């Protein structure tokens, strides 16, 4: 096999399918706490731009390892006969339901697939495992062992990983500890690099695969940054308008239009999240946990402003950077006139105005219509804190999605400690504010502003987003 192919083998219900799902980035892999979910070999290639980098085979768990090994041992006269004994076992028992699992998992191995033997670090070593490891050693194929730490790290089960290291070290040249749920991108690449040590001819293709995956990760970040930038521009410049007839009650129309305006912005944010999840091959994420509601919270709620917006001190400082704050709520005035609050003030007044108007939502104007009617409009969003709220939520969502392995089957989980994310670096905020202040003055965002904003967001992905307030 010139293409690296790995058979994921082990005892039933030890996390084999979870490993396959994570390393193949395929959420279609069947994962269940019920032993025996996988009864036939299933092949999962990892491809980028239709080029297959490597292939993983999800296999059934050993069912009768001791009996199978006893048969092999009785049919091998010497060490030279061991691999042939495994082949004969497959030929003889291929249609025997008692050894269906053993024949299934051994077939791709004897065809040249590398072995990734998975054990559960929360369970003690036993005699059945020794029979499994002997069979795998008799195949003569390149192999490594993986101690899955998921139950230890998730629910605090007993840790037998050191005992496993000692046992596995007698059978496998490479032994790694791995938490399939918490393995970030770099941790997964490290495991692939270890695969390259199994067989000399696989080293070069796996090194190339790692390089391609790094490039793909950078491409995903760039795409995500662009998607978030487009959302921000769209939300900041969005306007809802409606013509008024002589019989319309202005207040009623205004309230209806305002609700539609809110829903439009919420839909933009949701569409952005859907696209980001698609970019990272997460197409069926659930958002049902209580903590997730903080992300799905009405973005106009006070709670969301506090969690994701700037602090009072940061807000005043940022407003001062941009000079006069754009907006405040513009009062409804008859005959098409309006009073622009806060315009023309200096930097100091701009900072104060930014704080005083931070809870307001949108400009509301009644303008004289050229045909003699009237038009009510809501937007664009003048609130200086608004884009920081949206940006903070988007950065948090991206970080969670980017780090989430495809073995996860539960709802999207959010660490409560990460909910106070803010752009705490003053220089970074200044760079964002230069763009945001220009957007507040435009009805549509220019291509240059969109490109600059996307580049700045991409920089946040490559750096470390601070979670504590700066000490300005």
C-alpha positions, 0 to 999 in steps of 0.5 A: 500500500503506497497510501497510508492505511490504518486499521483501528482495532481493539476491544469493543467499546474502547473508543475506536470509532471515536478515534476514526471520527476525529482523525478522519474529520467525519461526523458520520462515523457511528459512535455508541456506548453500546458494545458491538455497534461496529460489526463490519469494516468501514473505510474513512479516507481523509481527503483535501481537494479530492486528494486522499491523504490517508485512510482509516478503517473502523473495525469490529472489536475483538470478541473471542481473542483467546480462542482465536489465538489458541487456534493460531498457536496450534497451527504454527510450528515456529515463529516463521509460521505465525503470519501464515497461521493468521492468514489460515485462520481468516481463510478457515473461519471467514464464514464462521459467525463465532469469529466474524469480528476477528476475521473482519478486523484481521483482513485489512491488516494482512492486506498491509494496513498499519495497526492502531490498537486502542485501549481504555486507560480507565480500565485495568489490563486483563488476560483478554487484552494479552491475547489480542496483542499477541494476535496483532504481533503475529500479523507482522504488520507495523503497529502502535498503541493508543491509550484513550483517556476520555473517561478519565478526563471527562468523568474522573474514572480510575487511571490505569494508564501507567499499567497500560504503558508497561504492558503495551510497551512489550508489544508495540514500539510506539505507545501514545496517550490520547484524549479523543475529545480534547485533542486539538489540531496540533495534537492530532498532527502529532499523532499523524507524525507518529504514524509515519514512524511505523513504516518508512515508505509512509513517512514522506506521504504523512509529512506531506499530509501534515503540511497539506492539513496545516495549509487547509487549516489556514484556509479555513481560518481565512474563510471564517474570517471573511464570513465573520467580516461579511456578517459584521459589515452587513449588521452594521450597515443594515437598514429597514425601511417602510413607507407610511400611509396617512392612516398608519400609526407611526409608533405601531409601525416603528415597533414592528419595524424595530422587531423586524430589524432585530430579527434580521440581525439575529438571522445574519449571526445565525447564518454566519455560525452555520457557515463557520460550522460547515467550513470545519465539517460540523454540519449537525451541531446541536445548541441545546445546553443552557450555556449555549443559550448565551450565544443564542441569546437575543443579542439586544439583551443586557446580559449579552452586552455585559458578557461580550461587549467592552467594559465601561472604561474600554468603551469610553476609551474606544469612543474617544479614539473614534472622535464623536460617537456616531448616533444615539437614537435619532428622535422621530420628528414631524415634517421630515426633520431630525436632530442628530445627537452628539454629532460634531463633538470632539474626542472627549465628548465622543468617549462620553457619548459612547458610554451614554448611548451604549444601551440604545439600539438603532437610529430611528428616522422619519424622512420626507418622501419625494412623492409626498409620503413618509418613510420610517427607517431603522438603522444603520446600527450606531451603537459603538459597542455593538460590533464588539459584542458581535465580534466577541461572540463570533470569535468565541464560537469559532474557537469552540468549533475549531477545537471541537473534534468530530467524535463529539456527539453531544450539544455544543459545550461552552466553558463558563470561564471563557464567556468573558472574552474581550479584546483586551489589547488596546492597540487591537481595539484601535485597529478595529475601531478605525474600521468600525468608525468608517462603517458607521458612516456608510450604507454599504461596506466597501471592498477595502474595508471588508478585506481589512476587517477580515485580515484583522479577524484572521490575526485574532485566530493566529494569536491568543485572544485574552480573557481578562481585562487589560490594565488601562 
